[in-house]
Amino acid sequence: MSSSKSPPVSKSPPVSPLAPGRLPEMPPVAGVRLATAQAGIRYAGRTDVLYVGLDEGTRAAGVFTRSKCPSAPVDWCREALSGGAARALVVNSGNANAFTGRLGREAVALTARIAARAAGCNEGEVFIASTGVIGEPLPAERFEGVLGDCAGRAEAGGAAWTEAARAIMTTDTFPKLATRSTEIDGTRVTINGIAKGAGMIAPDMATMLAFVFTDAALPQPVLQALLAEGTRTSFNCVTVDGDTSTSDTLMLFATGAAGNAEVSQESDPRLAGFRAALDDLLIELAQLVARDGEGARKLVTVRVEGAESDASAHRIALSIANSPLVKTAVAGEDANWGRVVMAVGKAGEPADRDRLAIWFGAVRVAVEGARDPAYSEHAASAVMREPEIEIRVALGLGSGTARVWTCDLTKAYVEINGDYRS
């Protein structure tokens, strides 16, 4: 049952040193209106609910966690996607509504009813996402009045996008936004995206919560194919701590307001510009998540080349990126390439010790199964002191490649997660 105690006041953590210097200017997306509010779900003194109104005719696509313990909102969205249409999105922070059984399902259904009244649509056209503590019932009755008010004052302006990104934050230290503009068959279209995530990040589909909106006119099957394809090289290539969330949700909404001629196949050359812009936006959002990893002080790009296949390279890259020993070495600015060797060896993928080469930045530290004869501790240590570091591994077995983003593992990560429910 929900607690009768007053919710704790939200504390703003110090902003990650890897945060962008400024937030992007977000243009309106025709057919999309946003508003935020304080529903008191977990914390007092901060917005914790986002309402997005979508014009009639909006189509939706989504990819979700492969966790065997998905949240109630994930189950709802999977079912709602079968209809393909969307008129409203509701996102709350502070409570994941995961592992909440019957009460969780009832909370999602109540949220959908309230939002449908606010949007003037069917409940099946409402999509819902939640993020925060697992196992606590969500007091969805607190959305009564709140969502109706949001629908009445929702707007499309740039400030509304920034506030939307703030409202869905949990342990995030900065809002995550990105925008792109491109053309489909000569018609200008806009793509805006927001994301949240800092911990419990090792997506097996997408990541945490991310929502992308475009005014492009695209059939739902094409929208779904483009999103799934873009996810593979973006959100599925980011990890903070190796833990896949119960709530991972990435959705793409297309209002069709741009008025472009619809393209019926995702392989149509007329979609090349849109595909490239969407992929680029998803990659930027994924990198922003890595930059805001809990307690992070270093952004790490892991590149693997020369594997037997791309899939093998990807698994080896994740083995390196998820290794606590590699991540703590990065935190300590220690060029400990032996830990990279360990992570390659434990991945369970084809590897030949005597063909292996490793670089930190531009400094080759190991080659042909041994330390590089020209190895310079001074040069390698200089690389490790940088805020952004690349670890590159060449296996010498084939043409498979992969790229993964992660961050270092610091004492602050332990402190943040040790106090998460306090």
C-alpha positions, 0 to 999 in steps of 0.5 A, a space after each residue: 500500500 502507498 505510504 501516508 508519510 509526506 514524500 521526501 523533497 527531491 535533491 538535485 545531484 551535481 551535474 555530470 562533468 560530461 554533460 553538454 555545455 548547453 541544451 539544444 534549441 528544440 523546434 516544434 513538431 507539428 501535431 505534438 504538444 507537451 506539458 508537465 506537472 507535479 503529481 507527488 508520486 515519490 518526491 515533493 518539489 519537482 515535476 514528475 509527470 509528462 503528458 504528450 498530446 498527439 494529433 489524430 492520425 499519429 502512428 506509433 512504434 516501439 521496442 521494449 525490454 527483453 527482461 522476463 520481469 517487465 513492468 506493467 506499463 511495458 505490457 500495456 504498451 506492447 498490447 496497445 501497439 497492435 492498434 498502431 494509433 496514438 493520441 497521448 503519452 503519459 510518463 511518470 518518474 519516481 515509481 516504475 510500477 514494476 513487480 506490482 502484480 494486480 495493483 500495477 495492472 489496475 494502476 496502468 488501466 486507471 492512468 489510461 482512462 484518465 489520459 483518454 478522457 483528457 485527450 478525447 480518445 480511446 484508452 488503446 490510443 494511450 501509451 504509458 511509461 514509468 521509471 523509478 523504484 521497483 516493487 512499490 504500488 503506483 498511486 495512479 489516482 493522483 493523475 486525476 485532474 493533473 492530466 486534464 490540466 496538462 492537456 488544457 495547457 500543453 504546448 509545442 514550444 522549445 521550453 516545453 521539450 526541456 521541461 519534458 526531459 526534466 520531468 522524466 529524470 530520476 538519478 539523471 543529472 541533466 535533461 537529455 534532448 536531441 533534434 534533427 531536420 531532414 527531407 522525405 521526397 523534398 518535404 522538410 520533416 523534423 525529428 525531436 527526441 528526449 531520454 532518461 537514464 543514468 543507472 540500471 543501464 544495459 539495454 537488451 532492446 532499447 534503453 531506459 525511457 526514450 521518446 522520439 517524435 516526428 511530423 513525418 507521414 510514415 506507415 506503422 510497419 515502416 516506422 517500426 522497422 526504422 526504429 528497430 534498425 536504429 536501436 541496434 547501433 544506438 541504445 543497444 550499444 550503451 551500458 553503464 552497469 550491466 543491468 537491464 531494466 524492467 522498464 526499458 522503453 523506446 517509442 517513436 511517434 509520427 504525426 504525419 503533419 509534414 504532409 510528405 508522400 508516404 513511403 511504403 517500404 523502409 528500403 525506399 531510397 527516398 527514406 535515406 535522409 530520414 533514416 540517417 537523421 533518425 539513426 544519428 539522433 538515437 546515437 546522440 541520445 544513447 551517448 548522453 545516457 552514457 555521459 550521465 552514468 551514475 557517478 561517471 567522470 569518464 566517457 568510454 568508447 570501446 571499439 572491437 575490430 577483426 572479430 569473426 562476425 559483428 555479433 561476436 565483436 559486439 559481445 566482446 565489446 560489451 564484455 569489456 564495457 561491463 567489466 568492473 575491473 576495466 571501469 575502475 581502472 578507467 576511474 583511477 586513470 590507470 592504463 591497465 590493459 591486462 584487464 582488457 585482455 581479461 575481458 576479451 578472454 572471458 567473453 566466450 567468443 573466438 579470440 587468439 591471444 597471440 593476434 591480439 592488439 590493444 590501444 588506449 586512444 592512439 597509444 598501442 599498449 599491447 600487440 601479438 600477445 605481449 606488451 608493445 615493445 614501444 609501450 610508453 607508460 607516460 603516453 598511456 597515462 596521459 590518455 587515461 587522464 582525458 575525460 573521453 577515452 577510446 579503448 580499441 581492440 583488434 582480434 585479427 580473425 575476421 572483419 567483424 566490428 562493434 562500437 559500445 559506449 560506457 563510463 567509468 565506475 566510481 565510488 559515487 555509483 555505490 553511494 547513489 545506489 546504496 541510498 536509492 530508496 532512502 
